[in-house]
Amino acid sequence: MIIPHRQLDPETLQNLLEEYATRDGTDYGEQEVSLERKVANLRRQLENKTVVIWFEPGEESVNLVLAEDIPKDVDY
């Protein structure tokens, strides 16, 4: 299920973006990128709808996923 980012409390959204940006596997290679810049980049992707917040009820987990990876029958 897609969670519209504008419906989240600003602090909750900030915490989600920071947690995602610091996960293993979100490395930017040899170039060091600040957390602030990573979060700003994620916000921009949410705004232009290339990334969405996805809640998986069965697993009770939240993730950021590419919008193109969401099944076509899901509204957002």
C-alpha positions in Angstrom: 0.0 0.0 0.0 1.3 3.4 -0.9 1.5 6.0 1.9 1.3 9.6 0.5 4.3 11.4 1.9 2.3 14.6 2.5 0.1 12.8 4.9 2.9 11.9 7.3 3.9 14.2 10.1 7.0 16.1 9.0 9.1 14.7 11.8 8.0 11.1 11.0 8.9 11.7 7.3 12.3 13.1 8.2 13.0 10.1 10.4 11.9 7.7 7.7 14.1 9.4 5.1 17.1 9.5 7.4 16.7 5.8 8.4 16.4 4.8 4.7 19.4 6.9 3.7 21.6 5.3 6.3 20.7 1.7 5.6 23.3 -0.8 4.3 23.2 -0.8 0.5 22.5 2.9 0.1 26.2 3.6 -0.5 27.1 6.2 -3.1 30.4 4.7 -4.1 33.7 6.3 -3.5 32.1 9.8 -3.3 31.1 10.8 0.2 27.5 12.3 0.3 26.2 14.0 3.5 23.0 12.7 5.1 21.4 16.0 4.5 22.0 15.8 0.8 20.8 12.2 0.7 17.5 13.1 2.5 17.0 16.1 0.2 17.5 13.9 -2.8 14.9 11.4 -1.5 12.4 14.2 -0.8 12.9 15.4 -4.4 12.2 11.9 -5.7 9.0 11.7 -3.5 7.9 15.1 -4.8 8.3 14.1 -8.5 6.8 10.7 -7.8 9.7 8.6 -9.0 9.9 7.1 -5.5 7.0 6.2 -3.2 6.6 5.2 0.4 5.4 1.6 0.5 3.8 -0.1 3.5 3.7 -3.9 3.5 0.9 -4.8 5.9 1.8 -8.5 6.2 5.4 -7.7 7.3 4.5 -4.4 9.0 7.4 -2.7 7.2 7.9 0.6 5.4 10.2 1.1 2.5 10.9 3.5 -0.3 10.5 2.0 -3.7 10.7 3.1 -7.3 7.3 4.0 -8.5 7.9 2.0 -11.7 8.2 -1.1 -9.5 4.7 -0.7 -8.1 2.0 -2.8 -9.7 0.0 -0.8 -12.3 -3.3 -1.5 -10.5 -2.2 0.5 -7.3 -3.3 4.1 -7.2 -1.0 6.8 -6.0 
